Structures are given as structure tokens and as C-alpha cells.
């Protein structure tokens, strides 16, 4: 949601704003680097001490727009990869954030935000899957080396399926099991010699032939 949309619902729902509240509303948008008509922006780091503006924005909006505002904040914080702004999400008090946001951070390769969530016990094996699927070697390495559960075949399968060789190698080196779906895929693929092998297929055939041919 941009500033114009936010301004629209303020007038549509006839929210009677004080001058202070109006200023807070503008700051909320500007803090997320949404440019106002005056072409001025507020750096995100300046927002942390002003979380009341977020509370006000959420409680003043209709349920529909409250959800959109929450999503707006989530998207912007992840886009900027600014864990110092993540306390804003704590103010929003949305339980699903702790499940969804680590997955989005891994999928978007936002290592700083991912570290924030992992240190608070929010990451799980599916977070590793998202990093593997996205080909984010840096995020996957961090998760595998910092206590995130990874005894899960889907991690290697997603790396293989998307031909992310570095992620596949890393996952196998760190003890993630090789997916049975990978083995079955190669058994079928090997029967058709018309197509060449991609990097992940070549790697698995070279290093795990005993699994393919059994």
C-alpha cells in the first residue's frame, strides 16, 4: 500500500485525524521509503523510536486495510533486509508473522532478517527448504550451521529440481538426506539418452550412482 492508497481510506472512512495523527500517518509511509508529493523520505532507522504510529495506523484502519498495512510493512522490511525494523512487526501482534516471515526471508535471501528470526527460534526445516528452492547458498549455509532442523529430504529435492548445484552440495555435505524423488527421477532420466544432464544430475550420478542403480 502506498501513501495515496493510505490517504484514500483515511478520507473514505472519514477518520477524524488530529494534526499529530496526520503527521504520524505521513511518517509511517515515509519510514518505509514511500515518496510523498513533497519528495521527502524518512530513513527507516529513524522509525524505531516511534512505534506508536504503527499502533495507531493499525487500530484506526478497517479490518481490510489493517491487513494490507501489515503486509505492506512486512514486504518493506524484508525488501530492505533491516532486522532493526522488525520490532515494528512485534507491535502488529500477528502470530502468523513468526511462521511466514522466516520462510519469506529465506526465499528472498534476506540473511539479516533470517538471522533475527532464527535467534528467536522461529525457523524450521521448511525455512531450509525455502532457501534451497531459491538457490540462496548463504542463507542455507547459515541455517544448516546454526541449529535449524534439516533432516528432511525436501531440502535436497528442491535444490536438485531447480538445478542449484551449490545448494545441493552444501545440503548433502551438512547431512541432509538425498531425496528418494531425486533417485527415481534419475532412474527415469537415465533411460532416455537424448537429453544431456544438467549440473545437479551430473553431480548426483557421479557421487551417488549406488543409489540410482540399486
Residue frames as qw, qx, qy, qz and C-alpha x, y, z in Angstrom:
[[0.000, 0.889, 0.457, 0.000, 0.00, 0.00, 0.00],
 [0.433, 0.267, -0.016, 0.861, 1.44, 3.39, -0.97],
 [0.061, -0.220, -0.377, 0.898, 0.76, 6.78, 0.53],
 [0.354, -0.026, -0.311, -0.882, -2.03, 7.68, -1.90],
 [0.561, -0.260, -0.747, -0.244, -3.93, 4.48, -1.07],
 [0.375, -0.304, -0.662, 0.573, -3.48, 5.09, 2.64],
 [0.073, 0.132, 0.100, -0.983, -4.67, 8.66, 2.22],
 [0.420, -0.165, -0.577, -0.681, -7.72, 7.40, 0.29],
 [0.524, -0.406, -0.749, -0.013, -9.05, 5.22, 3.07],
 [0.216, -0.230, -0.452, 0.834, -8.45, 7.96, 5.64],
 [0.271, 0.097, -0.085, -0.954, -10.94, 10.12, 3.74],
 [0.491, -0.150, -0.719, -0.467, -13.24, 7.27, 2.71],
 [0.533, -0.406, -0.722, 0.173, -13.78, 6.16, 6.29],
 [0.182, -0.832, -0.082, -0.518, -13.86, 9.76, 7.49],
 [0.722, -0.311, -0.379, 0.487, -11.17, 9.21, 10.08],
 [0.090, -0.969, -0.043, -0.226, -11.03, 12.44, 12.02],
 [0.789, 0.048, -0.231, 0.567, -7.34, 13.00, 12.44],
 [0.316, -0.899, 0.001, 0.303, -5.62, 15.41, 14.71],
 [0.352, 0.864, -0.358, -0.025, -2.62, 17.22, 13.34],
 [0.336, -0.564, 0.753, -0.051, -0.35, 14.89, 15.30],
 [0.763, 0.122, 0.628, -0.090, -2.11, 11.78, 13.99],
 [0.669, 0.739, 0.046, -0.071, -1.85, 13.05, 10.44],
 [0.082, 0.816, -0.572, 0.006, 1.86, 13.62, 10.93],
 [0.546, -0.311, 0.774, -0.080, 2.25, 10.09, 12.27],
 [0.805, 0.425, 0.398, -0.113, 0.40, 8.70, 9.27],
 [0.497, 0.834, -0.238, -0.022, 2.74, 10.50, 6.90],
 [0.167, -0.690, 0.701, -0.073, 5.77, 9.34, 8.85],
 [0.778, -0.038, 0.615, -0.124, 4.54, 5.77, 8.69],
 [0.782, 0.600, 0.166, 0.020, 4.57, 5.88, 4.91],
 [0.271, 0.883, -0.372, 0.097, 7.78, 7.84, 4.65],
 [0.505, -0.577, 0.637, -0.079, 9.57, 5.50, 7.03],
 [0.799, 0.115, 0.584, 0.089, 9.03, 2.69, 4.55],
 [0.257, -0.302, 0.506, 0.766, 10.56, 4.84, 1.81],
 [0.303, 0.660, 0.658, 0.199, 7.30, 5.66, 0.14],
 [0.258, 0.039, 0.100, 0.960, 7.83, 9.00, -1.55],
 [0.111, 0.711, 0.545, -0.431, 5.34, 11.73, -0.72],
 [0.413, 0.835, 0.294, 0.214, 4.30, 14.54, -3.01],
 [0.154, -0.961, 0.217, 0.070, 6.92, 16.70, -1.36],
 [0.785, 0.459, -0.366, 0.198, 9.52, 14.11, -2.44],
 [0.144, -0.642, 0.617, -0.431, 10.86, 13.77, 1.07],
 [0.839, -0.108, -0.529, -0.064, 11.61, 10.46, 2.76],
 [0.510, -0.698, 0.404, -0.301, 12.41, 9.37, 6.25],
 [0.357, 0.414, -0.836, 0.045, 15.19, 6.86, 6.70],
 [0.770, -0.288, -0.528, -0.212, 13.91, 3.54, 8.14],
 [0.552, -0.037, -0.602, 0.576, 16.32, 3.71, 11.07],
 [0.087, -0.220, 0.223, -0.946, 14.54, 6.83, 12.30],
 [0.619, -0.318, -0.397, -0.598, 11.34, 4.89, 12.85],
 [0.568, -0.096, -0.786, 0.225, 12.32, 2.50, 15.62],
 [0.130, -0.119, -0.565, 0.806, 11.70, 5.00, 18.43],
 [0.389, 0.113, 0.030, -0.914, 8.24, 5.87, 17.07],
 [0.064, -0.116, -0.976, -0.172, 6.33, 2.58, 17.11],
 [0.243, 0.445, 0.605, -0.614, 3.18, 4.24, 18.40],
 [0.377, 0.432, -0.274, -0.772, 2.50, 5.49, 14.90],
 [0.296, 0.085, -0.896, -0.320, 2.24, 1.91, 13.72],
 [0.019, 0.313, 0.866, -0.389, -0.15, 1.02, 16.54],
 [0.293, 0.490, 0.234, -0.787, -2.30, 3.98, 15.64],
 [0.356, 0.326, -0.565, -0.670, -2.36, 3.13, 11.94],
 [0.222, -0.059, -0.968, -0.105, -3.41, -0.46, 12.59],
 [0.018, 0.409, 0.780, -0.472, -6.10, 0.33, 15.17],
 [0.253, 0.492, 0.095, -0.827, -7.57, 3.19, 13.12],
 [0.281, 0.225, -0.682, -0.636, -7.98, 1.24, 9.90],
 [0.866, 0.012, 0.019, -0.500, -10.87, -1.00, 8.96],
 [0.813, -0.243, 0.526, 0.049, -10.03, -4.74, 9.18],
 [0.806, 0.534, 0.187, 0.176, -9.45, -4.89, 5.44],
 [0.341, 0.855, -0.235, 0.311, -6.90, -2.10, 5.41],
 [0.548, -0.696, 0.450, -0.111, -5.30, -3.21, 8.65],
 [0.903, 0.007, 0.392, 0.176, -4.31, -6.43, 6.89],
 [0.637, 0.697, 0.064, 0.324, -2.96, -4.53, 3.90],
 [0.081, -0.913, 0.321, -0.238, -0.90, -2.26, 6.14],
 [0.748, -0.466, 0.473, 0.021, 0.59, -5.26, 7.93],
 [0.861, 0.287, 0.321, 0.273, 1.51, -6.84, 4.61],
 [0.348, 0.894, -0.076, 0.272, 2.96, -3.54, 3.45],
 [0.350, -0.816, 0.442, -0.125, 5.25, -3.38, 6.47],
 [0.860, -0.179, 0.464, 0.109, 6.29, -7.00, 6.11],
 [0.760, 0.551, 0.199, 0.281, 7.18, -6.56, 2.45],
 [0.189, 0.923, -0.191, 0.277, 9.14, -3.36, 3.01],
 [0.530, -0.707, 0.462, -0.072, 11.13, -4.64, 5.98],
 [0.867, -0.014, 0.455, 0.204, 12.11, -7.79, 4.13],
 [0.620, 0.731, 0.108, 0.264, 12.92, -5.86, 0.97],
 [0.022, 0.907, -0.317, 0.274, 15.27, -3.61, 2.90],
 [0.817, -0.019, -0.497, 0.291, 16.62, -6.56, 4.94],
 [0.010, -0.565, 0.346, -0.749, 16.51, -4.40, 8.05],
 [0.565, -0.326, -0.741, 0.160, 16.21, -6.50, 11.22],
 [0.159, -0.107, -0.419, 0.887, 16.40, -3.31, 13.29],
 [0.409, -0.064, -0.133, -0.901, 12.92, -2.55, 11.95],
 [0.452, -0.164, -0.857, -0.186, 11.47, -5.96, 12.80],
 [0.046, -0.245, -0.699, 0.670, 10.21, -4.75, 16.22],
 [0.398, 0.104, -0.136, -0.901, 7.56, -2.97, 14.17],
 [0.586, -0.064, -0.709, -0.387, 6.09, -6.40, 13.40],
 [0.283, -0.175, -0.823, 0.460, 6.04, -7.26, 17.10],
 [0.209, 0.173, 0.277, -0.922, 3.76, -4.26, 17.56],
 [0.521, 0.052, -0.460, -0.717, 1.38, -5.64, 14.96],
 [0.480, -0.136, 0.747, -0.438, 0.86, -8.75, 17.11],
 [0.815, 0.295, -0.218, -0.448, 0.16, -11.16, 14.28],
 [0.749, -0.350, 0.562, -0.022, 1.04, -14.75, 15.32],
 [0.872, 0.415, 0.239, 0.106, 1.39, -15.90, 11.70],
 [0.237, 0.915, -0.325, 0.036, 4.26, -13.49, 11.17],
 [0.407, -0.615, 0.675, -0.026, 6.60, -15.76, 13.11],
 [0.769, 0.105, 0.626, 0.071, 5.76, -18.66, 10.81],
 [0.634, 0.719, 0.269, 0.098, 5.55, -16.90, 7.48],
 [0.100, 0.967, -0.225, -0.059, 8.27, -14.26, 7.67],
 [0.492, -0.530, 0.648, 0.239, 11.24, -16.60, 8.23],
 [0.691, 0.294, 0.623, 0.219, 10.17, -18.51, 5.12],
 [0.398, 0.899, 0.169, 0.074, 9.87, -15.29, 3.11],
 [0.207, -0.881, 0.393, 0.163, 13.24, -14.09, 4.39],
 [0.610, -0.246, 0.700, 0.280, 14.88, -17.34, 3.27],
 [0.617, 0.547, 0.540, 0.171, 13.11, -17.29, -0.08],
 [0.273, 0.953, 0.060, 0.119, 14.20, -13.69, -0.72],
 [0.748, 0.189, -0.238, 0.590, 17.77, -14.25, 0.55],
 [0.174, -0.828, 0.105, -0.522, 17.42, -11.73, 3.37],
 [0.678, 0.049, -0.627, 0.382, 20.13, -13.06, 5.66],
 [0.035, 0.250, -0.455, 0.854, 19.98, -10.33, 8.31],
 [0.648, -0.212, 0.040, -0.731, 16.25, -10.79, 8.85],
 [0.860, -0.008, -0.496, -0.117, 16.66, -14.55, 8.72],
 [0.442, 0.179, -0.650, 0.592, 19.27, -14.37, 11.47],
 [0.312, -0.255, 0.302, -0.864, 16.88, -12.32, 13.59],
 [0.821, -0.132, -0.143, -0.537, 14.16, -14.96, 13.29],
 [0.800, 0.101, -0.579, 0.122, 16.45, -17.93, 13.82],
 [0.222, 0.260, -0.609, 0.716, 17.88, -16.44, 17.00],
 [0.473, -0.130, 0.332, -0.806, 14.31, -16.30, 18.30],
 [0.345, 0.008, 0.930, -0.125, 13.56, -19.91, 17.45],
 [0.582, 0.486, 0.190, -0.624, 11.24, -19.13, 14.54],
 [0.429, 0.497, -0.627, -0.420, 12.97, -21.14, 11.80],
 [0.823, -0.061, 0.526, -0.208, 12.17, -24.75, 10.95],
 [0.566, -0.057, 0.713, 0.409, 13.02, -27.34, 8.31],
 [0.448, 0.726, 0.501, 0.144, 10.71, -25.63, 5.86],
 [0.036, -0.944, 0.148, 0.292, 12.83, -22.48, 6.17],
 [0.418, -0.414, 0.688, 0.425, 15.74, -24.53, 4.84],
 [0.527, 0.423, 0.705, 0.216, 13.54, -25.74, 2.00],
 [0.252, 0.936, 0.218, -0.114, 12.74, -22.15, 1.01],
 [0.182, -0.808, 0.431, 0.359, 16.43, -21.21, 0.96],
 [0.498, -0.129, 0.786, 0.343, 17.28, -24.30, -1.08],
 [0.477, 0.636, 0.601, 0.088, 14.47, -23.70, -3.56],
 [0.155, 0.975, 0.038, -0.155, 15.57, -20.09, -4.04],
 [0.786, 0.400, -0.121, 0.456, 19.21, -21.05, -4.52],
 [0.167, -0.897, 0.221, -0.345, 20.30, -18.91, -1.57],
 [0.771, 0.135, -0.517, 0.346, 23.56, -20.59, -0.60],
 [0.117, 0.388, -0.454, 0.794, 24.39, -18.01, 2.04],
 [0.608, -0.328, 0.163, -0.704, 21.04, -18.36, 3.81],
 [0.938, -0.054, -0.303, -0.157, 21.04, -22.16, 3.55],
 [0.601, 0.260, -0.559, 0.508, 24.56, -22.36, 4.97],
 [0.165, -0.397, 0.407, -0.806, 23.60, -20.12, 7.88],
 [0.791, -0.243, 0.009, -0.562, 20.53, -22.24, 8.70],
 [0.922, 0.060, -0.382, 0.034, 22.36, -25.56, 8.46],
 [0.544, 0.254, -0.507, 0.619, 25.22, -24.31, 10.63],
 [0.110, -0.269, 0.388, -0.875, 23.08, -22.63, 13.26],
 [0.208, 0.058, 0.840, -0.497, 20.76, -25.27, 14.59],
 [0.624, 0.215, -0.057, -0.749, 17.90, -25.23, 12.11],
 [0.734, 0.023, 0.668, -0.117, 16.34, -28.73, 11.73],
 [0.391, 0.593, -0.463, -0.530, 17.39, -30.20, 8.40],
 [0.283, -0.083, 0.953, 0.068, 16.77, -33.96, 8.47],
 [0.543, 0.576, 0.390, -0.471, 14.38, -33.52, 5.59],
 [0.594, 0.146, 0.630, 0.478, 14.61, -34.85, 2.02],
 [0.316, 0.866, 0.384, 0.047, 12.72, -31.89, 0.57],
 [0.210, -0.859, 0.229, 0.408, 15.80, -29.70, 1.08],
 [0.360, -0.308, 0.709, 0.523, 17.90, -31.69, -1.37],
 [0.429, 0.499, 0.730, 0.185, 14.96, -32.27, -3.68],
 [0.185, 0.938, 0.231, -0.181, 14.27, -28.55, -4.16],
 [0.209, -0.723, 0.461, 0.470, 17.93, -27.83, -4.83],
 [0.413, -0.019, 0.823, 0.390, 18.01, -30.64, -7.38],
 [0.371, 0.668, 0.645, 0.019, 14.69, -29.72, -9.00],
 [0.152, 0.973, 0.079, -0.157, 15.81, -26.11, -9.52],
 [0.799, 0.392, -0.074, 0.450, 19.36, -27.07, -10.52],
 [0.182, -0.910, 0.270, -0.256, 21.00, -25.19, -7.65],
 [0.822, 0.207, -0.472, 0.242, 24.21, -27.19, -7.52],
 [0.180, 0.426, -0.547, 0.698, 25.88, -25.27, -4.70],
 [0.600, -0.329, 0.264, -0.679, 22.82, -25.67, -2.50],
 [0.955, 0.003, -0.227, -0.190, 22.61, -29.38, -3.29],
 [0.653, 0.312, -0.536, 0.435, 26.27, -29.94, -2.48],
 [0.089, -0.432, 0.471, -0.764, 26.03, -27.91, 0.70],
 [0.767, -0.268, 0.087, -0.577, 22.91, -29.71, 1.90],
 [0.946, 0.059, -0.317, 0.009, 24.43, -33.13, 1.33],
 [0.472, 0.394, -0.529, 0.585, 27.72, -32.12, 2.97],
 [0.239, -0.366, 0.434, -0.787, 25.82, -30.91, 6.04],
 [0.132, 0.011, 0.946, -0.295, 23.92, -34.17, 6.42],
 [0.623, 0.272, 0.132, -0.721, 20.64, -33.54, 4.64],
 [0.627, 0.062, 0.774, 0.066, 19.36, -36.83, 3.20],
 [0.070, 0.165, -0.634, -0.752, 19.29, -37.30, -0.55],
 [0.635, 0.204, 0.223, -0.711, 15.71, -37.29, -1.70],
 [0.536, 0.111, 0.832, 0.092, 14.30, -40.57, -3.00],
 [0.518, 0.769, 0.299, -0.226, 12.46, -38.50, -5.58],
 [0.104, 0.804, -0.485, -0.329, 15.84, -37.42, -6.96],
 [0.334, -0.269, 0.888, 0.167, 16.91, -41.03, -7.33],
 [0.548, 0.453, 0.697, -0.091, 13.66, -42.01, -9.03],
 [0.371, 0.864, 0.000, -0.340, 13.92, -39.04, -11.37],
 [0.008, 0.682, -0.664, -0.308, 17.42, -40.02, -12.45],
 [0.490, 0.007, 0.870, 0.058, 16.43, -43.64, -12.98],
 [0.543, 0.681, 0.476, -0.123, 13.82, -42.48, -15.48],
 [0.208, 0.910, -0.202, -0.295, 16.02, -39.77, -16.98],
 [0.301, -0.523, 0.745, 0.284, 18.96, -42.13, -17.48],
 [0.610, 0.264, 0.744, 0.071, 16.80, -44.34, -19.69],
 [0.471, 0.836, 0.276, 0.059, 16.46, -41.50, -22.19],
 [0.633, -0.300, 0.192, 0.688, 19.88, -40.59, -23.57],
 [0.372, 0.685, 0.374, 0.503, 18.59, -37.96, -25.97],
 [0.160, -0.946, -0.025, -0.281, 18.90, -35.20, -23.39],
 [0.475, 0.390, -0.531, 0.583, 22.04, -34.08, -21.64],
 [0.557, -0.546, -0.544, 0.310, 22.39, -33.92, -17.88],
 [0.056, -0.908, 0.047, -0.412, 22.30, -30.64, -16.00],
 [0.162, 0.594, -0.618, 0.489, 24.79, -29.83, -13.25],
 [0.579, -0.346, 0.511, -0.533, 22.80, -31.35, -10.40],
 [0.965, 0.141, 0.014, -0.222, 22.01, -34.52, -12.31],
 [0.660, 0.525, -0.473, 0.254, 25.66, -34.97, -13.22],
 [0.106, -0.559, 0.618, -0.543, 26.72, -34.43, -9.61],
 [0.770, -0.203, 0.401, -0.453, 24.28, -36.98, -8.21],
 [0.940, 0.305, -0.129, -0.085, 25.09, -39.55, -10.90],
 [0.482, 0.594, -0.540, 0.350, 28.80, -39.13, -10.22],
 [0.042, -0.427, 0.671, -0.605, 28.64, -39.29, -6.44],
 [0.564, -0.043, 0.599, -0.567, 25.55, -41.36, -5.70],
 [0.505, 0.242, -0.670, -0.487, 25.44, -43.91, -8.51],
 [0.144, -0.016, -0.967, 0.208, 24.91, -46.70, -5.97],
 [0.305, 0.337, 0.560, -0.692, 21.61, -45.09, -5.00],
 [0.502, 0.424, -0.223, -0.720, 20.46, -44.75, -8.60],
 [0.512, 0.310, -0.733, -0.322, 21.28, -48.24, -9.84],
 [0.204, -0.137, 0.895, -0.372, 20.16, -50.34, -6.94]]
